[in-house]
Amino acid sequence: MGWTDERVDLLKRLWAEGLSASQIAQKLGGVTRNAVIGKVHRLGLSGRATPSRPARRTVKPAAARPQRSAPPAAAARPAAPPPAPVEPAPLPNGEFATVLTLGSHICKWPIGDPDDPEFRFCGRHASAASPYCEAHARLAYQPQKKRVRRTNSDANAVLDSLAASRRMQ
């Protein structure tokens, strides 16, 4: 179906009212959403009088629930002090490790800012299983924290909050 003057006028009016391209295509009939978008761009229609999205509803806060204390396994533990920085070790020739001098058994831990001329790598001995020396491997490979299993009451609280939010909509 072609774009007659009447259909173009209707398109302009519906666009100014804030209808989406899909809604306009549906009202016009015989054209797709993409056809409407293309025509809007060719006509140079830009601004809209109102937004095309409906206003958001305000959601009432859910009733306050008693706070539960954290399980004993999740109790706060004192943070371990950060490990002392490991200074880079010079290579046998007296220079520090660079990208060009890194080998398979040299620690590849970067030290400093790559934009700084003093940038280097650790250069200490690394095992075949790791690209880092023992000290930097401890920094790089942190043990996983123990998972805390959620109780049934946690799951019920989540389900209750989802149900409450659905009722609000």
C-alpha positions, 0 to 999 in steps of 0.5 A: 500500500502506498503513502497517500497524502491522507496516510502521511497526515495521519502518520504525522498526527499519530507520531505527534501524539506519541504513539510508537511506530508499531502502534502507528503501523497497526492503525494505518494497516498495510504497513510495517513498523519499519516502513513507518520508521523509514517514513518518519525519518524521510519526513524529518519528524523528530520531536514528540509531544509526549513520550510513547511509554506509559507512565510508571506506577508507583510501587508501595513498599512492602510491609517491614519484616523482622531482620534476621541475624547472619548465620554464624558461618558468615560472621565477619572475620578480621581481614588478613594484612596485605602481603609485603610487596615482593621486589623484582629480582635482577636477571643473571646479567644484572638487568630486570626482566622485560617483555623481551627477556621473559622465559618459561621459568621467570615470574611474569608478575608486572611491577609498576606502570607499563607507561613508566620507563622503570616498569619491569616484571618480577623475574624470580624463579617460577614453577612449571605449573604457574607463570608466577613465583610462589609469593605472587602465585599466592596473590593471584590464586586466592582460595574460594570462600566457603559457600553458605547454604541458604535456608528454606526461610531465605527462599520463602522470603524471596518468593514472598517479595516476588509475589508482592511485587506482582500484586503491585503491578 
